[in-house]
Amino acid sequence: MSTETEILAEVEALKAKFSDTRALYREACALLFFRFGITPTANKLYQYVRRGSMNVPTEEVGKFWDDLRHRARVDIQHPDLPDPIKAAAAEAIATLWSQATEAARGELAAARLELQAEAEQARQAQATAEHAVLEAQQAGEQTRGQLTQMEERVRQLQAELEAERRGHAGTRARVEQMQIQLEEAGRQQKALQDGFAAELAKAREAVEAANERAAGAERRALKEIDQERQARARADAAAEAARQKLADVESAAREQAVQHAAKATRLEIDANQAKLALDAAVQARDGLIRQVDQLQQQLVDGQQAVSRHQAEAQTLRAMVELLTPPLAPEGNKTPRRGSRRKADSGVP
């Protein structure tokens, strides 16, 4: 089992024994110093215990060193001890205190550099996120402009389609009117044919009567028959002309209807394509809005990380102020008891 694993196991055992956080940190200090020969610092204690805030291990480390110095002074100032032993013990305690202070300063400097690097990374991530948000907003503005243009184009196409539909309805109405006129012409032709048949019957009766009455009346009847035949020929010609006109009108109406149908089909295809493009643009806009939301969330996370690192940096500065001992006057290696108490009260 490695030292680190053994320390973690011992700390877990202490957690089971001590529910009070400060008592747990005091026992962890004693464990590291007296059993494993490791100088306890606030950072190390917090890494092992992971309870409370950083102020608790900082205060308990200071109390641990104060208690250790107090016990050392009691042993050193015992009247039965020789002076060389007292001096050696005092020098050993001072050396231990200096080493602990240097270790704490080194760890604090490394932590400060690490926090500065993390803060710089957070600032860079924030700047990148802000730039991405700005680009996304610009892309969103462009997309909204394109959507507005597409909507305007769709409205124009719909207006053109409605105009074509109205024109097609007018053409259909004209065709129906022409069909009514053709039906009227057919009825007139039938009336002429009926009149002609009646007149022909009368002429036949007259011819028979003329044949019976006299030969002179026959020439007059024949002349009337010729006139009736000419009238019939004119009526047939008029009917043929009417049928030809009807055929021409129907052909023109069919061609115009085909042209209108083709144009209406093209307009409907253009409208469907524009609608598909509009749907694609709306989907692209929704994707951009989601990206903007994600980037804004990343920006908020970056700001929270910066705030957290700043709070940790302030805590570390407070630890530095607590762990940094006051400078002793030059030329006075063994301060008096009163001055040492003042120094101890200001240094953890």
C-alpha positions as CSV (number, residue, x, y, z in Angstrom):
1,M,0.0,0.0,0.0
2,S,1.4,3.4,-0.9
3,T,1.7,6.4,1.5
4,E,-1.0,8.3,-0.3
5,T,-3.4,5.4,-0.1
6,E,-2.6,4.8,3.6
7,I,-3.2,8.5,4.3
8,L,-6.6,8.4,2.6
9,A,-7.5,5.3,4.6
10,E,-6.5,6.9,7.9
11,V,-8.5,10.1,7.0
12,E,-11.6,8.0,6.2
13,A,-11.3,6.3,9.6
14,L,-11.0,9.7,11.2
15,K,-14.1,10.9,9.4
16,A,-16.0,8.0,10.9
17,K,-14.8,8.9,14.5
18,F,-15.1,12.7,14.4
19,S,-18.3,14.4,13.2
20,D,-17.0,17.9,14.0
21,T,-15.2,19.4,11.0
22,R,-12.6,21.4,13.0
23,A,-11.8,18.4,15.3
24,L,-11.4,16.3,12.1
25,Y,-8.9,18.8,10.6
26,R,-6.9,19.0,13.9
27,E,-6.6,15.2,14.0
28,A,-5.6,15.1,10.3
29,C,-2.9,17.7,11.1
30,A,-1.5,15.5,13.9
31,L,-1.7,12.4,11.6
32,L,0.3,14.0,8.8
33,F,2.9,15.6,11.0
34,F,3.5,13.0,13.7
35,R,2.8,9.7,11.9
36,F,3.8,10.4,8.2
37,G,6.3,13.2,8.7
38,I,4.5,15.5,6.3
39,T,4.2,19.2,7.0
40,P,0.5,19.9,7.2
41,T,-0.8,22.8,5.0
42,A,-4.4,24.1,4.4
43,N,-4.3,22.9,0.8
44,K,-3.2,19.4,1.7
45,L,-5.7,19.1,4.5
46,Y,-8.5,20.2,2.3
47,Q,-7.5,17.7,-0.5
48,Y,-7.7,14.8,2.1
49,V,-10.7,15.8,4.2
50,R,-12.9,17.7,1.6
51,R,-15.2,19.3,4.2
52,G,-16.2,22.9,5.0
53,S,-14.6,25.9,3.3
54,M,-10.9,26.7,2.9
55,N,-11.0,29.0,6.0
56,V,-11.5,26.0,8.3
57,P,-8.2,24.1,7.4
58,T,-6.4,27.4,7.4
59,E,-7.4,28.3,10.9
60,E,-6.8,24.7,12.2
61,V,-3.3,24.6,10.7
62,G,-2.6,27.9,12.5
63,K,-3.9,26.6,15.8
64,F,-1.9,23.3,15.3
65,W,1.4,25.3,14.9
66,D,0.5,27.6,17.8
67,D,-0.2,24.6,20.0
68,L,3.0,22.9,18.8
69,R,5.1,26.0,19.5
70,H,3.5,26.4,22.9
71,R,4.3,22.8,23.9
72,A,7.9,23.2,22.5
73,R,8.4,26.4,24.6
74,V,7.2,24.6,27.8
75,D,9.6,21.8,27.2
76,I,12.4,24.1,26.2
77,Q,12.0,26.5,29.1
78,H,12.0,23.7,31.7
79,P,14.5,24.6,34.4
80,D,16.1,21.2,34.5
81,L,17.1,21.3,30.8
82,P,20.6,22.5,29.9
83,D,20.9,25.6,27.8
84,P,22.5,23.8,24.7
85,I,19.4,21.5,24.6
86,K,17.1,24.5,24.9
87,A,18.9,26.3,22.0
88,A,18.9,23.2,19.8
89,A,15.2,22.6,20.4
90,A,14.4,26.2,19.7
91,E,16.5,26.1,16.5
92,A,14.8,22.8,15.4
93,I,11.3,24.4,15.9
94,A,12.3,27.5,14.0
95,T,13.7,25.4,11.2
96,L,10.5,23.4,11.1
97,W,8.4,26.5,11.1
98,S,10.5,28.0,8.2
99,Q,10.2,24.9,6.1
100,A,6.4,24.7,6.7
101,T,6.1,28.4,5.7
102,E,8.2,27.9,2.6
103,A,6.2,24.9,1.6
104,A,2.9,26.8,2.1
105,R,4.3,29.7,0.0
106,G,5.3,27.4,-2.8
107,E,2.0,25.6,-2.9
108,L,0.2,29.0,-2.8
109,A,2.3,30.3,-5.7
110,A,1.6,27.2,-7.7
111,A,-2.1,27.4,-7.0
112,R,-2.0,31.1,-7.9
113,L,-0.4,30.4,-11.2
114,E,-2.8,27.6,-11.9
115,L,-5.8,29.9,-11.1
116,Q,-4.4,32.6,-13.2
117,A,-4.0,30.2,-16.2
118,E,-7.6,28.9,-15.6
119,A,-8.9,32.5,-15.4
120,E,-7.1,33.4,-18.7
121,Q,-8.6,30.3,-20.3
122,A,-12.0,31.3,-19.0
123,R,-11.6,34.9,-20.4
124,Q,-10.5,33.5,-23.8
125,A,-13.5,31.1,-23.8
126,Q,-15.7,34.0,-22.9
127,A,-14.3,36.2,-25.7
128,T,-14.7,33.2,-28.1
129,A,-18.3,32.7,-27.0
130,E,-19.1,36.4,-27.3
131,H,-17.7,36.4,-30.8
132,A,-19.6,33.3,-31.7
133,V,-22.8,34.8,-30.3
134,L,-22.2,38.0,-32.4
135,E,-21.7,35.9,-35.5
136,A,-24.8,33.9,-34.8
137,Q,-26.8,37.1,-34.3
138,Q,-25.5,38.4,-37.6
139,A,-26.4,35.1,-39.3
140,G,-29.8,35.3,-37.7
141,E,-30.3,38.8,-39.1
142,Q,-29.3,37.7,-42.6
143,T,-31.6,34.7,-42.3
144,R,-34.5,36.9,-41.2
145,G,-33.9,39.2,-44.2
146,Q,-33.9,36.2,-46.5
147,L,-37.1,34.9,-44.9
148,T,-38.7,38.3,-45.5
149,Q,-37.7,38.3,-49.1
150,M,-38.9,34.8,-49.6
151,E,-42.2,35.6,-47.9
152,E,-42.6,38.7,-50.2
153,R,-41.8,36.5,-53.3
154,V,-44.4,33.9,-52.2
155,R,-47.0,36.7,-51.8
156,Q,-46.2,38.0,-55.3
157,L,-46.5,34.5,-56.7
158,Q,-49.8,34.0,-55.0
159,A,-51.0,37.3,-56.3
160,E,-49.9,36.3,-59.9
161,L,-51.6,32.9,-59.5
162,E,-54.8,34.6,-58.3
163,A,-54.7,37.0,-61.3
164,E,-54.2,34.0,-63.6
165,R,-57.1,32.2,-62.0
166,R,-59.3,35.3,-62.4
167,G,-58.2,35.5,-66.1
168,H,-58.9,31.9,-66.6
169,A,-62.4,32.3,-65.1
170,G,-63.0,35.3,-67.4
171,T,-61.9,33.2,-70.4
172,R,-64.2,30.4,-69.3
173,A,-67.1,32.8,-69.0
174,R,-66.4,34.1,-72.5
175,V,-66.3,30.5,-73.8
176,E,-69.6,29.8,-72.2
177,Q,-71.1,33.0,-73.7
178,M,-69.8,31.9,-77.1
179,Q,-71.4,28.5,-76.6
180,I,-74.7,30.2,-75.8
181,Q,-74.4,32.2,-78.9
182,L,-73.7,29.1,-81.0
183,E,-76.7,27.4,-79.5
184,E,-78.8,30.4,-80.4
185,A,-77.4,30.3,-84.0
186,G,-78.3,26.5,-84.1
187,R,-81.8,27.3,-83.0
188,Q,-82.1,30.0,-85.6
189,Q,-80.8,27.5,-88.3
190,K,-83.4,25.0,-87.2
191,A,-86.1,27.6,-87.3
192,L,-85.0,28.5,-90.9
193,Q,-85.0,24.8,-91.8
194,D,-88.5,24.3,-90.4
195,G,-89.7,27.5,-92.3
196,F,-88.0,26.2,-95.4
197,A,-89.8,22.8,-95.1
198,A,-93.1,24.6,-94.6
199,E,-92.5,26.8,-97.5
200,L,-91.5,23.8,-99.6
201,A,-94.7,22.0,-98.7
202,K,-96.7,25.1,-99.7
203,A,-94.7,25.3,-103.0
204,R,-95.4,21.6,-103.7
205,E,-99.1,22.2,-103.1
206,A,-99.0,25.2,-105.3
207,V,-97.2,23.3,-108.1
208,E,-99.7,20.5,-107.9
209,A,-102.5,23.1,-108.0
210,A,-100.8,24.9,-110.9
211,N,-100.3,21.6,-112.8
212,E,-104.0,21.0,-112.3
213,R,-105.0,24.5,-113.3
214,A,-102.8,25.4,-116.2
215,A,-99.4,25.1,-117.9
216,G,-98.8,28.8,-117.7
217,A,-98.9,28.7,-113.9
218,E,-96.2,25.9,-114.1
219,R,-93.5,28.4,-115.1
220,R,-94.4,30.7,-112.3
221,A,-94.3,27.8,-109.8
222,L,-90.9,26.7,-111.2
223,K,-89.5,30.2,-110.7
224,E,-90.7,30.2,-107.1
225,I,-89.1,26.8,-106.6
226,D,-85.8,28.2,-107.9
227,Q,-86.1,31.1,-105.5
228,E,-86.7,28.7,-102.6
229,R,-83.7,26.6,-103.7
230,Q,-81.5,29.6,-103.7
231,A,-82.8,30.6,-100.2
232,R,-82.1,27.1,-99.0
233,A,-78.5,27.3,-100.5
234,R,-78.0,30.6,-98.7
235,A,-79.3,29.0,-95.5
236,D,-77.0,26.0,-95.9
237,A,-74.0,28.3,-96.5
238,A,-74.9,30.4,-93.4
239,A,-75.2,27.2,-91.4
240,E,-71.8,25.9,-92.6
241,A,-70.2,29.3,-91.9
242,A,-71.7,29.1,-88.4
243,R,-70.4,25.6,-87.8
244,Q,-66.9,26.6,-89.0
245,K,-67.0,29.6,-86.7
246,L,-68.1,27.4,-83.8
247,A,-65.2,25.0,-84.6
248,D,-62.7,27.9,-84.7
249,V,-64.0,29.3,-81.4
250,E,-63.8,25.9,-79.7
251,S,-60.3,25.3,-81.0
252,A,-59.1,28.8,-79.8
253,A,-60.8,28.2,-76.4
254,R,-59.1,24.8,-76.0
255,E,-55.7,26.3,-76.9
256,Q,-56.2,29.2,-74.4
257,A,-57.4,26.8,-71.7
258,V,-54.3,24.6,-72.2
259,Q,-52.0,27.7,-72.0
260,H,-53.7,28.9,-68.9
261,A,-53.5,25.4,-67.3
262,A,-49.8,25.2,-68.1
263,K,-49.1,28.6,-66.7
264,A,-51.1,27.8,-63.6
265,T,-49.1,24.6,-63.2
266,R,-45.8,26.5,-63.5
267,L,-47.0,29.1,-60.9
268,E,-48.0,26.3,-58.5
269,I,-44.6,24.6,-58.9
270,D,-42.8,27.9,-58.3
271,A,-45.0,28.5,-55.2
272,N,-44.3,25.0,-53.9
273,Q,-40.5,25.5,-54.4
274,A,-40.7,28.9,-52.6
275,K,-42.6,27.3,-49.8
276,L,-39.9,24.5,-49.5
277,A,-37.2,27.1,-49.5
278,L,-39.1,29.0,-46.8
279,D,-39.4,25.9,-44.6
280,A,-35.7,25.2,-45.0
281,A,-34.9,28.8,-44.0
282,V,-37.1,28.5,-41.0
283,Q,-35.3,25.3,-40.0
284,A,-31.9,27.0,-40.4
285,R,-33.2,29.9,-38.3
286,D,-34.3,27.5,-35.5
287,G,-30.8,25.8,-35.7
288,L,-29.1,29.2,-35.4
289,I,-31.3,30.1,-32.4
290,R,-30.4,26.8,-30.7
291,Q,-26.7,27.5,-31.3
292,V,-27.1,31.0,-29.9
293,D,-28.8,29.5,-26.8
294,Q,-25.9,27.0,-26.4
295,L,-23.3,29.7,-26.8
296,Q,-25.0,32.0,-24.3
297,Q,-25.1,29.0,-21.9
298,Q,-21.4,28.5,-22.5
299,L,-20.8,32.2,-21.8
300,V,-22.8,32.0,-18.5
301,D,-20.7,28.9,-17.5
302,G,-17.5,30.8,-18.4
303,Q,-18.5,33.8,-16.3
304,Q,-19.4,31.5,-13.3
305,A,-16.0,29.8,-13.6
306,V,-14.3,33.2,-13.6
307,S,-16.2,34.2,-10.5
308,R,-15.4,30.9,-8.8
309,H,-11.7,31.3,-9.6
310,Q,-11.7,34.9,-8.4
311,A,-13.3,33.8,-5.1
312,E,-10.6,31.0,-4.7
313,A,-7.9,33.6,-5.5
314,Q,-9.2,35.8,-2.7
315,T,-9.2,32.9,-0.3
316,L,-5.6,32.0,-1.2
317,R,-4.6,35.6,-0.7
318,A,-6.2,35.5,2.7
319,M,-4.3,32.3,3.4
320,V,-1.0,34.0,2.4
321,E,-1.6,36.8,4.8
322,L,-2.4,34.3,7.5
323,L,0.6,32.0,6.8
324,T,3.2,34.7,6.2
325,P,5.2,35.3,9.5
326,P,6.4,38.8,10.4
327,L,10.1,39.5,9.7
328,A,12.3,39.2,12.8
329,P,14.7,42.1,13.6
330,E,18.2,41.5,12.3
331,G,20.8,40.6,14.9
332,N,18.3,39.2,17.4
333,K,18.0,35.5,16.8
334,T,16.4,34.7,20.1
335,P,13.5,37.1,20.6
336,R,12.1,37.7,24.1
337,R,9.1,35.9,25.3
338,G,6.7,38.8,24.9
339,S,7.8,39.6,21.4
340,R,7.5,36.0,20.4
341,R,3.9,35.9,21.7
342,K,3.1,38.9,19.6
343,A,4.6,37.3,16.4
344,D,2.8,34.0,17.2
345,S,-0.5,35.8,17.5
346,G,-0.1,37.3,14.0
347,V,1.2,34.2,12.1
348,P,-0.6,30.9,11.7
